[in-house]
Amino acid sequence: MLAPELKAQINKLWDKFWSGGIANPLTAIEQMSYLIFMKRLEDLDTIHSKRASARKEQYKSIFEGHENCRWPQWKHLNAEAMLKHVQLEVFPFIKELHNGDDTLYSQYMKDANFVIPKASLLQEAVAIIDEMNITERNQDTQGDIYEHLLGELKTSGLNGQFRTPRHIIRMMIELVDPDIGQTICDPACGTAGFLIGAYEHVLRKYTSDDIIRVDEDGTSHNLVGDKIVEKAHWNLLKRETFYGFDFDTTMIRIGLMNMILHGIERPNIRYADTLSKKFDQKAQYDIVFANPPFAGSIDKSDINDAFKLDTAKTELLFVELFYNLLRVGGRTAVIVPNGVLFGSSNAHVQARKLLLEKCQLEAVVSMPSGVFQPYSGVGTAVLVFAKGGKTENVWFYGMLKDGYSLDQKRDFIDGKGDIPDIINKFKKRQESDQSILVPFEVIKKNNYALSISRFKKTENAEVVYEDPKTIIEKLLNIEEEITTDLKDLNEKDMTFSAEEFLTWECKPLGEIVQFLDSMRIPIKETDRAKRRGSIPYYGANGQVDWINEYIFDEPLVLLAEDGGFFGSKNHSIAYKIEGKSWVNNHAHVLRPKPEIDIDYLHWILSYYDVTPFLSGSTRFKLTKTDASRIPVSFPKEIQEQKRIAEILNKTEKMKQKREQANQLTNKIIHGLTIKMRQKFGHPRF
């Protein structure tokens, strides 16, 4: 578990890179990794020198002839001199190092570029990394530091790679349960999350329970492996167990650094396009874990000759690749897009036949589409299978929740969701409301489809649909109301001259409202469940729950503090509440002073771009101090504020009516198509 001061230093490092002009998280992490490597080289060289001295042995420093590249020699230079020295001396030096395990990272730096643009950014970054003393930390902390850095990877790579959530990785590894002596491969390793997850899983199996500490999100710490007593086993685990491939050198460098800092002394990560002709698809691994980038199709002329599937679709080629890489009896847990489960092309069907007829397909865990937000909204599933034999039954599970919100924010809920249930039920292939065991013959009759919806028992109640003519009458009434509102708006004065704006006031928000934040009280979901009632419970983005007590009983404006839709043009960050209410600590509570109309305040703040006032790097926050500085312009006359608010209120109501009309239109379409199916069935083409 990272100490708060270390987290603060990492967040500070991120803030410096953001403000220093490096906005791409991948680029930022890569540049940070170079600096960490420079510091690590110095630390390891010092350690080896001291050990050699203690043994009275000769030691040749990797810095011999390049003493000016040692970290202490340049870390105190002024900013401009430091930037020039690192660019012209230190960085070229580390790119050319090839001297054992300590310099493995540099083998993949041939195409690396040092792109830190500002001298001040380099100086600040060096000071923070120096202060963190990464190499002096225990192995657990070193890994946690880099994982915390990687937590900022909220965008996908150039080739569609993105970081698989750690709790999904842990679930997949738990289902396969790797052990010492098995070779483990990820053919599209990215940041090496699966390989590190597998390493930590093995360590946990061989660490005494009283030593292990677990975070609320399920991450285990203090994995010392005290039950691994044979040196040969440690050597096997750290040097001959984990193998990864990627065709993006940036990802390779990040993955290497991640593994090194987690204690894997000799990461076997190599540059390779595992789908291409140049890659040797030997069946040499006991376990494969992967979540490869499914970027669509590749050039057929470059597809590896080992593939039997006649397709250029990467999602299908990867399925066959997983099979090809495994030894007979080897097992895998991999992520595939939902199209693999039910696609009707010949290649799709053949891929599924491979899994069912030449493997023992053990499980298909369908995941909700929000699991990979904010990278992608594509629906995915986890396939668990063993190479060889033939499938008798397949266990299906439909995951509904994974412990985080399924929107783009992915807020923490409990960090677990259905995952403990999946792991427990998988062991005995238990059936439940969310799981079912399906015989191979049934799957075969359904064109080898692997979608749980094909087999899940559902109660089909007859659905009664409203008559289309009745819906049309409602639509006509709504359109008439919208037309009336438009005419009314058209008659109002909605112009504002420059002269009028000059007469307006402009004051900081803190001068025109009273913050009631000290009265807020957050309540855990489990506690709210015991206090259900009719009072709305509010958070950053509106009502969250119902409760049986209240704090406030007046019209107020709530402004998101953290977790809000900051910077969005489509979602509001402020809303008006009235009557009895309870507010948690994720929204500021504002009571407007007499000079400000509450509706006007609500509209001014709703879509305000508060980006310049936000703090934090991993989770943006609008503090009370910063919110108080937000400039708000308003007419001096309260009646003019009310007039503007009335226009905006009427426009919002028109928007809601238009959305209601769209829903009714969809009902007509849906109802008609359902009736046609009920009457004529599904046509066969």
Secondary structure, 3 states (H helix, E strand, C coil): CCCHHHHHHHHHHHHHHHHCCCCCHHHHHHHHHHHHHHHHHHHHHHHHHHHHHHCCCCCCCCCCCCHHHCHHHHCCCCHHHHHHHHHHHHHHHHHCCCCCHHHHHHHHCCCCCCCCCCHHHHHHHHHHHHHHCHHHCCHHHHHHHHHHHHCCCCCCCCCCCCCCCHHHHHHHHHHHCCCCCCCEEECCCCCCHHHHHHHHHHHHHCCCCCCCEECCCCCEECCCCCCCCCHHHHHHHHHCCEEEEECCHHHHHHHHHHHHHCCCCCCEEEECCCCECCCCCCCCEEEEEECCCCCCECCHHHECCCCCCCCCEHHHHHHHHHHHHEEEEEEEEEEEECHHHHCCCHHHHHHHHHHHHCEEEEEEEEECHHHHCCCCCCCEEEEEEEECCCCCEEEEEECCCCCECCCCCCCECCCCCCHHHHHHHHHHCCCCCCEEEEEHHHHHHCCCCCCHHHCCCCCCCCCCCCCHHHHHHHHHHHHHHHHHHHHHHHHCCCCCCHHHHHCCEEEEHHHHEEECHHHCCCCCHHHHHCCCCCEEEEECCEEEEEECCCCEECCEEEEECECCCCCCCCCCCEEEECCEEEECCCEEEEEECCCCCHHHHHHHHHCCCCHHHCECCCCCECCHHHHHCCEEEECCCHHHHHHHHHHHHHHHHHHHHHHHHHHHHHHHHHHHHHHHHHHHCCCCC
